[in-house]
Amino acid sequence: MQLTIEEQAMLVGEQGPAVRKAMEILLALGTIYGAQKMTPVASVQIAGVSYDNLGEAGLHFLDSMLQGGAKARVLATLNPAGMDVENWQALGISPEFAERQMRVIDTFASMGVAPTCTCTPYLSGNTPHFGEHIAWAESSAVCYANSVIGARSNREGGPSALAAALTGRTPLYGYHLDEQRQPDIQVEVSQSPVGAHEFGALGKVIGEKMGDLQGVTIPYIRGVGQASVEELKSLCASLATYGGAALFHLEGITPEAGLAARPSKSVTITRQELEQSMASLSDEAAEIDFISLGCPHLSIREIQHLAELLRGKQVRKEFWITTSRAVKSIADRAGYSQVIETSGAKFAVDTCCVVAPIRGRFETLLTDSAKACYYAYSKNKFKTVFKSFDEVVQEALR
Ligand code: F3S
């Protein structure tokens, strides 16, 4: 790879051991993927924040980087942690876990990383513009940034995202290049989905078809009439989870769809397949003992709607509302938080039902998120029931 004089200086340690390590990581990555050079990045989203995933070894790595002079040189934000940093006791998190989780967050903060703890950075102040190079490591957010915004990011891992934050660089390959952003399969949707849960189910069907076909990575989707931000964030989370997709084009909606060449390979998604996909996420015989909304983290519009549904009512099951601290503070000001908390539902800010350490505490999760269903089973061994947002709330009130 061709490095600039400044990048070479980073590589030989002139800016300290942490920057040297970071540049070594990026150089290795770029060499593997055939990058010719680095590109500056405007922002970074760092995943691997929950102590439940990171463990002591991960914390030790972060600490050694901090001791080596690590300092973010571009806007860098954090993915959800394993707990609500203010309200962890109410969610049943142990003091030992809380202490370790705070060490992780404090270490990132000492590096100059903004402790946003959300998977929707684009709703919380880390919002790139069209064509901007970024290095993000939350799969649903990468898919949203590439597809809906038209920014450019590969799916970074925790260490490579941190390395990008410390150097302000990422290797120029993959989704950073025009030629790597062309679709390779056309997907005809016979009936437009409605609601975030149906968009999530659509992402599951498309993602699984991509897996069956092999070698296809970027769908060009037709037949979806309109889509809200909330529906798109759900589609992004599912496509990334079930198909490993980091980019899609949605005809008439996403910014690069008009620039894309039509692929010759094509599949059709019927309404029946969508229904089957939704049914496959539900174990109807299961006894629901845990309910969660907010995967990906809820927008202020969703919280406003939730407050309308819960006003003057009482929930009867453990019900977590997951969102970012930024959105929660708006909900506080608007009075939505008080309505929601009075109903007995609990805010689980900074975290979510997947990254919190809750394995063994519940049997069955009810949610409107296809991504949450996938990880509830694969990570926590929960059964799942999948319904629309409004149906989830109705169930919580029964
Ligand atoms: Fe976000 Fe957790 Fe879902 S990180 S996308 S709420 S699994």
Residues whose N, C-alpha, C, O or C-beta is under 5 A from the ligand:
A	BS01	F3S	P80 C119 S140 A237 G294 C295 P296 H297 C352 V354
